[in-house]
Amino acid sequence: MSITLSEQDTQTLRTAAWGAVSLMAAAGAAGSAHKAATEASIALTSATGVVGHALAKAPKGLGGKSTAELADQVLPALTAAMSLLKEQDPAEADNFRRTVTVAVESAGRHEKGDPRPAMVEMARKITEALDAA
């Protein structure tokens, strides 16, 4: 099944996935946010299929004055992205979920040793939002 995403759908996917990267970077240690974002971004730009085309570039206007404001945009977008993809093509929904999960895991693994507790908690929140659809 092939799907065509509207510009709004594409923006939702970009906000969700690239926002998840930003949330993981925000939860990282000072000085390592760039490394976390770089590792996670590689995962997003390595995506294939419809999801890969949608995530090929980062969205404009993503951000906030705090991590909480960013989360207010991103977590609902993750759930919305999963819902719209499940309706149109369950395989692409799985592709999106796996892509975001790999990005989140990549961001968390940049540190030597175990990921920081804040990153673990942010990853849990992202996974919860993905699974809420």
URWOHU-V785969 format. One record per residue. RES is the residue in three letters. SS is DSSP state (2 for helix, 1 for strand, 0 for the rest). BURIAL is + if it has 16 or more other C-alpha atoms within 10 Angstrom, else -. Layout:
BEGIN
res=RES ss=SS burial=BURIAL
res=RES ss=SS burial=BURIAL
END
This chain:
BEGIN
res=MET ss=0 burial=-
res=SER ss=0 burial=-
res=ILE ss=0 burial=-
res=THR ss=0 burial=-
res=LEU ss=0 burial=+
res=SER ss=0 burial=-
res=GLU ss=2 burial=-
res=GLN ss=2 burial=-
res=ASP ss=2 burial=+
res=THR ss=2 burial=+
res=GLN ss=2 burial=+
res=THR ss=2 burial=+
res=LEU ss=2 burial=+
res=ARG ss=2 burial=+
res=THR ss=2 burial=+
res=ALA ss=2 burial=+
res=ALA ss=2 burial=+
res=TRP ss=2 burial=+
res=GLY ss=2 burial=+
res=ALA ss=2 burial=+
res=VAL ss=2 burial=+
res=SER ss=2 burial=+
res=LEU ss=2 burial=+
res=MET ss=2 burial=+
res=ALA ss=2 burial=+
res=ALA ss=2 burial=+
res=ALA ss=2 burial=+
res=GLY ss=0 burial=+
res=ALA ss=0 burial=-
res=ALA ss=0 burial=-
res=GLY ss=0 burial=-
res=SER ss=0 burial=+
res=ALA ss=2 burial=+
res=HIS ss=2 burial=+
res=LYS ss=2 burial=+
res=ALA ss=2 burial=+
res=ALA ss=2 burial=+
res=THR ss=2 burial=+
res=GLU ss=2 burial=+
res=ALA ss=2 burial=+
res=SER ss=2 burial=+
res=ILE ss=2 burial=-
res=ALA ss=2 burial=+
res=LEU ss=2 burial=+
res=THR ss=2 burial=+
res=SER ss=0 burial=-
res=ALA ss=0 burial=+
res=THR ss=0 burial=+
res=GLY ss=2 burial=-
res=VAL ss=2 burial=+
res=VAL ss=2 burial=+
res=GLY ss=2 burial=+
res=HIS ss=2 burial=-
res=ALA ss=2 burial=+
res=LEU ss=0 burial=+
res=ALA ss=0 burial=-
res=LYS ss=0 burial=-
res=ALA ss=0 burial=+
res=PRO ss=0 burial=+
res=LYS ss=0 burial=-
res=GLY ss=0 burial=-
res=LEU ss=0 burial=-
res=GLY ss=0 burial=+
res=GLY ss=0 burial=-
res=LYS ss=0 burial=-
res=SER ss=0 burial=-
res=THR ss=2 burial=-
res=ALA ss=2 burial=-
res=GLU ss=2 burial=-
res=LEU ss=2 burial=+
res=ALA ss=2 burial=+
res=ASP ss=2 burial=-
res=GLN ss=2 burial=+
res=VAL ss=2 burial=+
res=LEU ss=2 burial=+
res=PRO ss=2 burial=+
res=ALA ss=2 burial=+
res=LEU ss=2 burial=+
res=THR ss=2 burial=+
res=ALA ss=2 burial=+
res=ALA ss=2 burial=+
res=MET ss=2 burial=+
res=SER ss=2 burial=+
res=LEU ss=2 burial=+
res=LEU ss=2 burial=+
res=LYS ss=2 burial=-
res=GLU ss=2 burial=-
res=GLN ss=2 burial=-
res=ASP ss=0 burial=-
res=PRO ss=2 burial=-
res=ALA ss=2 burial=-
res=GLU ss=2 burial=+
res=ALA ss=2 burial=+
res=ASP ss=2 burial=-
res=ASN ss=2 burial=+
res=PHE ss=2 burial=+
res=ARG ss=2 burial=+
res=ARG ss=2 burial=-
res=THR ss=2 burial=+
res=VAL ss=2 burial=+
res=THR ss=2 burial=+
res=VAL ss=2 burial=+
res=ALA ss=2 burial=+
res=VAL ss=2 burial=+
res=GLU ss=2 burial=+
res=SER ss=2 burial=+
res=ALA ss=2 burial=+
res=GLY ss=2 burial=+
res=ARG ss=0 burial=+
res=HIS ss=0 burial=+
res=GLU ss=0 burial=-
res=LYS ss=0 burial=-
res=GLY ss=0 burial=-
res=ASP ss=0 burial=-
res=PRO ss=0 burial=+
res=ARG ss=0 burial=-
res=PRO ss=2 burial=-
res=ALA ss=2 burial=-
res=MET ss=2 burial=+
res=VAL ss=2 burial=+
res=GLU ss=2 burial=-
res=MET ss=2 burial=+
res=ALA ss=2 burial=+
res=ARG ss=2 burial=-
res=LYS ss=2 burial=+
res=ILE ss=2 burial=+
res=THR ss=2 burial=+
res=GLU ss=2 burial=-
res=ALA ss=2 burial=+
res=LEU ss=2 burial=+
res=ASP ss=2 burial=-
res=ALA ss=0 burial=-
res=ALA ss=0 burial=-
END
